[in-house]
Amino acid sequence: MHHADPEHDERAERRVLRALCEQLATDAGRLALQGRRGAELENETKSSSTDIVTQFDRAAEAMIVERIRDRRPDDAIVGEEGAADSGTSGYEWFIDPIDGTTNFVYDHFSWSTSVAVAHEGVMLAGSVAVPTVDELFSAALGEGSTLNGHPIQCSRPEDLLRSLVGTGFSYLPERRVEQIRQLGDVIAHVRDIRRGGSAAIDLCWVACGRLDAYYEAHLNSWDAAAGELIAREAGAITSDFAGGPPVPERMVAASPAVHAELIARLGTS
């Protein structure tokens, strides 16, 4: 006689959601890349004169939203370019169609499409596609993280001084000045700093060891939703700047070897 196994059912569901995140991120990223290669960009600005949105951000988000509504009509959706459906199922999708739009506009390779899903506030699955280099990062809660289907783990540096640390800056000038001041407290205590321009990619790079740690202030939920889960499932510690639960406004993801040292530095800022 078959007995229902709630844990087995939950794991199966997370795997289905992970596969859906992967498919949505891959297809929308490919759409954006093909658009970038084949058309004139139409740029507008959002929060400041340097915060850009293109027609491909909107097209990629529209594709993802349409597919989620088709398959999961009762779920909530939060998208960078304005998608905002409040659902009834307790599931919530976080979509960043092009994370790193400035890179996208300048034809730098470092931009991504990020899709994640949570249930009752717990992130279950997420995927980050980097179409320019054909990389797909993904994770599901309790299932580990992968890059193009292969398991990945965060690095184990000896200490912060031998760590490569990623960060990013706000589009708002007054916030940037504050972030540079904080960077001044960190930069003398690390191997070097990288600023790639896509928070989602930076978090995935912590997951696979291309960065030893990453921190950034003033992210949005859609920037960090998938990447934070991918970093955490790869063994990184994620937190806010004080070591509490991670929040987009103050996001840290670091190898367990250097997490405490890094937040000690961030705490002095």
C-alpha positions in Angstrom: 0.0 0.0 0.0 1.4 3.4 -1.0 1.8 5.9 1.8 2.1 9.6 1.0 5.5 11.0 1.8 5.2 14.7 2.2 8.9 15.2 2.1 9.3 13.3 -1.1 6.4 15.3 -2.7 8.0 18.5 -1.6 11.4 17.5 -3.1 9.7 16.5 -6.3 7.9 19.8 -6.5 11.1 21.7 -5.9 12.7 19.9 -8.8 9.8 20.7 -11.1 10.0 24.4 -10.1 13.8 24.3 -10.6 13.4 22.9 -14.1 10.8 25.6 -14.9 13.2 28.4 -13.6 15.9 27.0 -15.8 13.7 26.9 -18.9 12.3 30.4 -18.3 15.7 32.0 -17.6 17.3 30.2 -20.6 14.6 31.1 -23.1 14.2 34.7 -22.0 18.0 35.2 -21.9 18.2 33.9 -25.4 15.5 36.2 -26.6 17.3 39.2 -25.1 20.6 38.1 -26.6 19.1 37.6 -30.1 17.4 41.0 -29.8 20.7 42.6 -28.7 22.5 41.2 -31.7 19.8 42.1 -34.2 18.2 45.5 -33.5 18.8 49.0 -32.5 18.5 49.5 -28.8 15.8 51.8 -27.5 17.0 53.1 -24.2 15.0 54.9 -21.5 16.1 55.7 -18.0 14.4 54.8 -14.7 15.6 55.8 -11.2 18.4 58.0 -12.4 20.0 59.2 -15.6 22.3 56.1 -15.5 19.6 53.5 -14.8 18.7 52.2 -18.2 15.8 50.0 -19.5 15.6 48.6 -23.1 12.8 47.1 -25.1 14.4 43.7 -24.6 14.1 43.9 -20.8 10.4 44.3 -21.3 10.1 41.6 -24.0 12.1 39.1 -21.9 10.0 39.8 -18.8 6.7 39.6 -20.8 7.7 36.2 -22.1 8.4 34.9 -18.6 5.3 36.3 -17.2 3.1 34.9 -19.9 4.5 31.4 -19.4 4.1 31.5 -15.6 0.5 32.7 -15.9 -0.2 30.0 -18.4 1.2 27.2 -16.2 0.6 28.6 -12.7 -2.2 31.2 -12.9 -2.6 31.6 -9.1 1.0 32.5 -8.3 2.2 36.0 -7.5 4.8 37.6 -9.8 7.3 40.4 -9.0 9.2 41.7 -12.0 11.8 44.4 -12.4 10.0 46.0 -15.4 6.6 46.3 -13.6 5.1 42.8 -13.5 3.1 42.7 -10.3 0.5 40.1 -9.9 -0.7 39.3 -6.4 -1.5 35.6 -6.4 -3.6 33.4 -4.1 -1.4 30.2 -4.0 1.3 31.4 -1.6 3.9 31.0 -4.4 5.8 34.1 -5.6 8.0 34.5 -8.6 10.9 37.0 -8.8 12.0 38.0 -12.3 14.9 40.0 -13.5 14.8 39.8 -17.3 18.2 41.6 -17.7 20.3 42.0 -14.6 23.2 44.2 -15.7 21.3 46.3 -18.3 24.2 48.8 -18.6 26.5 45.8 -19.6 23.8 44.7 -22.0 23.6 48.1 -23.6 27.4 48.4 -23.9 27.7 44.8 -25.2 29.7 43.6 -22.2 29.2 39.9 -21.7 28.3 40.2 -18.0 24.5 40.3 -17.8 22.0 37.7 -16.9 18.4 36.6 -16.7 17.3 35.6 -13.2 14.1 33.7 -12.2 13.3 32.4 -8.8 10.2 31.1 -6.9 9.4 31.2 -3.2 6.5 29.7 -1.2 5.3 31.5 1.9 8.6 33.5 1.9 10.9 30.5 1.6 13.0 30.5 -1.6 12.5 27.0 -3.3 14.2 27.3 -6.6 16.1 29.7 -8.8 18.1 29.9 -12.0 20.5 32.5 -13.5 21.2 32.3 -17.2 24.3 34.1 -18.7 23.4 33.8 -22.4 26.6 35.5 -23.7 28.8 32.6 -22.4 26.1 29.9 -22.5 26.1 29.3 -18.7 23.2 28.3 -16.6 23.3 28.3 -12.8 20.5 26.8 -10.8 19.5 25.5 -7.3 16.6 24.1 -5.4 16.3 24.2 -1.7 18.1 21.2 -0.2 19.3 20.0 -3.6 22.6 21.8 -4.1 23.6 24.1 -6.9 24.8 23.4 -10.5 26.5 25.1 -13.4 25.3 23.7 -16.7 24.1 20.6 -14.8 27.3 20.0 -12.9 27.4 20.4 -9.1 29.3 23.5 -7.8 30.8 24.5 -4.4 32.0 27.7 -3.0 35.7 28.3 -2.4 37.7 27.8 0.8 40.3 30.7 0.9 42.7 30.8 3.7 41.6 34.2 4.9 40.0 37.5 3.8 43.4 38.9 2.8 43.7 36.1 0.1 40.1 36.6 -1.0 38.7 38.0 -4.2 35.6 40.0 -3.3 32.8 41.3 -5.6 30.6 44.3 -5.0 28.5 46.7 -6.9 27.2 50.3 -6.8 23.9 52.0 -6.8 22.6 54.0 -9.7 22.0 56.9 -7.3 25.0 59.2 -6.9 24.5 59.8 -3.1 24.4 56.1 -2.4 27.4 55.5 -4.5 29.5 57.9 -2.5 28.5 56.0 0.6 29.4 52.7 -1.0 32.8 53.9 -2.1 33.5 55.0 1.5 32.6 51.5 2.7 34.8 50.0 0.0 37.6 52.0 1.5 37.2 50.0 4.7 37.3 46.7 2.9 39.8 47.1 0.1 43.0 47.1 2.2 42.0 43.7 3.7 41.3 41.6 0.6 43.2 40.2 -2.3 41.3 42.5 -4.8 37.9 43.7 -5.7 35.8 42.9 -8.7 32.8 44.9 -9.9 31.0 43.0 -12.7 27.7 44.8 -12.9 25.3 42.0 -12.4 24.4 41.1 -8.8 22.9 37.8 -9.9 26.1 36.7 -11.6 28.3 37.9 -8.7 26.3 35.6 -6.3 26.6 32.7 -8.8 30.4 33.4 -9.0 30.6 33.0 -5.2 28.7 29.7 -5.6 31.3 28.3 -8.1 34.4 29.9 -6.6 35.1 32.6 -9.1 34.7 35.0 -6.2 35.4 34.2 -2.5 32.9 36.7 -1.3 30.4 39.3 -2.4 28.6 42.2 -0.7 26.3 44.9 -2.0 23.8 47.4 -0.6 20.5 48.5 -2.1 19.7 45.6 -4.3 16.1 44.7 -5.2 14.4 41.4 -4.4 14.6 40.2 -8.0 18.3 41.0 -8.3 19.2 38.6 -5.4 16.4 36.0 -5.2 17.9 33.3 -7.4 21.6 34.1 -6.8 21.3 34.1 -3.0 19.8 30.6 -3.1 22.4 29.4 -5.5 25.2 30.7 -3.4 23.7 29.3 -0.2 23.1 25.8 -1.7 26.7 25.8 -2.9 27.9 26.2 0.7 28.3 29.9 1.0 27.0 31.8 4.1 24.5 34.5 3.1 23.5 37.2 5.5 23.0 40.9 5.9 26.0 43.2 6.8 25.6 42.4 10.5 25.3 38.6 10.1 21.6 38.4 10.4 19.3 36.9 7.7 20.1 38.2 4.2 18.1 41.1 2.8 18.4 42.7 -0.7 19.2 46.0 0.9 22.4 44.6 2.6 23.4 41.4 0.9 26.5 39.3 1.7 27.4 35.9 0.3 30.8 34.5 1.3 32.8 31.4 1.8 32.4 30.1 5.4 36.2 30.6 5.7 35.9 34.4 5.4 32.3 35.4 6.1 32.9 36.5 9.7 36.0 38.5 8.7 34.1 40.2 5.9 31.1 41.3 8.0 33.4 42.5 10.7 34.9 44.9 8.1 31.5 45.9 6.7 30.3 46.5 10.3 33.0 49.2 10.7 31.5 51.3 7.9 
